Amino acid sequence: MDSKRKKARTAGGFTFIELMAVIVILGILATLVMPRIFGRIEDARMTSAQVQIKNFEQALRLFYLDNNFYPTTEQGLQALVEKPSSGIIPDKWREGGYIEKQVLPVDPWGNPYLYLSPGRSGEEYEIISYGRDKQEGGSGPDADISSSEQNQDAE
């Protein structure tokens, strides 16, 4: 009978202790790897916001070339997808707008971009995403992303 038990044990699946060892190892690996993956996700969101701001800047330049002024703060970025009906009305507003799909994108955290004209530091305009925390200030993924800061970094 002893030989039958040995065959049954060696031919069967994993023991409970072996399964627990594998689960513990996987848990340890997950705790080491997951923070790096999640950190990369926030980095990607921040980069995406910077790219979207650059796209807005290009659209604003086209708006300016056509109309010789930037939209006012009140008109906002919406002036890039539909002709403003208040404030300074652009005479040469491009039919179809200045942004593809005529939809104003939101930042990677699902919030609208803030548009100021003139900008806080005296620029013609400023486009801002408040980041993950949706509040002014912060650091890391909670940091504000601004067109004025990007332009200063490029210089």
C-alpha positions in Angstrom: 0.0 0.0 0.0 2.9 2.3 0.7 4.0 2.2 -3.0 0.5 3.2 -4.1 0.5 6.2 -1.9 3.9 7.4 -3.2 2.6 7.0 -6.8 -0.5 8.9 -6.0 1.5 11.8 -4.4 4.0 12.0 -7.2 1.5 11.7 -10.0 -1.0 14.3 -8.5 -1.0 18.1 -8.6 0.7 20.6 -6.4 0.5 20.4 -2.6 -1.0 23.2 -0.6 2.4 24.4 0.6 3.7 24.6 -3.0 0.7 26.6 -4.1 1.1 29.0 -1.1 4.8 29.5 -2.0 3.9 30.4 -5.6 1.2 32.8 -4.4 3.6 34.5 -2.0 6.3 34.8 -4.7 3.7 36.3 -7.1 2.6 38.7 -4.4 6.2 39.9 -3.8 6.8 40.4 -7.5 3.5 42.4 -7.8 4.5 44.7 -5.0 7.8 45.4 -6.7 6.5 45.8 -10.3 3.1 47.5 -9.8 4.4 50.9 -8.5 6.7 51.2 -11.5 3.8 50.5 -13.9 1.5 53.0 -12.2 4.3 55.6 -12.2 4.6 55.1 -15.9 0.9 55.6 -16.4 1.0 59.0 -14.7 4.1 59.9 -16.7 2.3 59.0 -19.9 -0.7 61.2 -18.9 1.6 64.2 -18.2 3.2 63.7 -21.6 -0.2 63.5 -23.2 -1.3 66.8 -21.6 1.9 68.5 -22.9 1.2 67.2 -26.4 -2.4 68.4 -26.3 -1.3 71.8 -25.2 1.2 72.0 -28.1 -1.7 71.1 -30.4 -3.8 73.9 -28.9 -0.9 76.3 -29.5 -0.7 75.3 -33.1 -4.5 75.8 -33.5 -4.2 79.2 -31.8 -1.5 80.3 -34.1 -3.7 79.4 -37.1 -6.6 81.3 -35.5 -4.2 84.3 -35.0 -3.0 84.2 -38.6 -6.5 84.2 -39.9 -7.9 86.9 -37.5 -4.9 88.9 -36.2 -5.9 88.3 -32.6 -6.1 85.4 -30.1 -9.5 84.4 -28.6 -10.3 86.2 -25.3 -10.5 84.4 -22.0 -14.3 84.5 -22.2 -14.3 83.0 -25.7 -11.8 80.4 -24.5 -10.6 77.4 -26.5 -14.2 76.9 -27.7 -13.3 79.6 -30.3 -11.2 76.9 -32.0 -14.2 74.7 -32.7 -17.0 77.2 -33.2 -17.1 80.8 -34.3 -17.4 83.1 -31.3 -20.6 85.0 -31.1 -19.5 87.5 -28.4 -16.6 89.7 -27.8 -14.4 90.4 -30.8 -16.1 88.5 -33.7 -13.4 87.0 -36.1 -14.1 88.1 -39.7 -12.0 85.3 -41.2 -12.8 82.4 -38.9 -12.0 79.1 -40.7 -15.1 77.1 -41.7 -14.8 73.8 -39.8 -12.7 75.3 -37.0 -9.1 74.9 -36.1 -9.2 71.5 -34.3 -9.8 68.2 -36.0 -13.2 66.5 -35.3 -14.5 69.8 -34.0 -14.4 68.4 -30.4 -12.5 70.2 -27.7 -10.4 67.6 -25.9 -10.1 67.4 -22.2 -6.9 66.7 -20.3 -5.9 63.1 -19.6 -7.6 63.3 -16.2 -10.9 64.2 -17.7 -10.9 67.9 -16.9 -11.2 70.9 -19.3 -8.1 72.9 -20.1 -8.0 76.4 -18.6 -7.4 79.2 -21.2 -6.3 82.6 -20.2 -5.7 85.6 -22.6 -3.4 87.2 -21.6 -1.5 84.6 -19.6 -0.5 85.0 -16.0 3.1 85.9 -16.8 2.2 88.4 -19.6 2.2 86.0 -22.5 -0.4 86.5 -25.3 -2.2 83.4 -23.9 -1.8 80.5 -21.5 -3.2 77.0 -21.5 -3.2 75.1 -18.2 -4.0 71.6 -17.0 -4.2 71.4 -13.2 -3.1 67.7 -13.3 -4.3 64.8 -11.4 -5.4 66.7 -8.3 -7.5 69.3 -10.3 -6.1 72.1 -8.1 -3.6 74.8 -8.8 0.0 73.9 -7.7 1.2 70.4 -6.7 4.1 68.3 -7.7 4.6 65.1 -9.7 1.3 64.0 -11.3 -0.5 66.7 -9.3 1.7 69.4 -10.8 0.2 72.0 -13.2 1.1 71.7 -16.8 1.2 75.1 -18.5 2.0 76.3 -22.0 4.1 79.1 -20.5 6.3 76.6 -18.7 6.7 74.4 -21.8 7.8 77.5 -23.8 10.3 78.4 -21.1 11.7 74.9 -21.2 12.1 75.1 -25.0 14.2 78.2 -24.8 
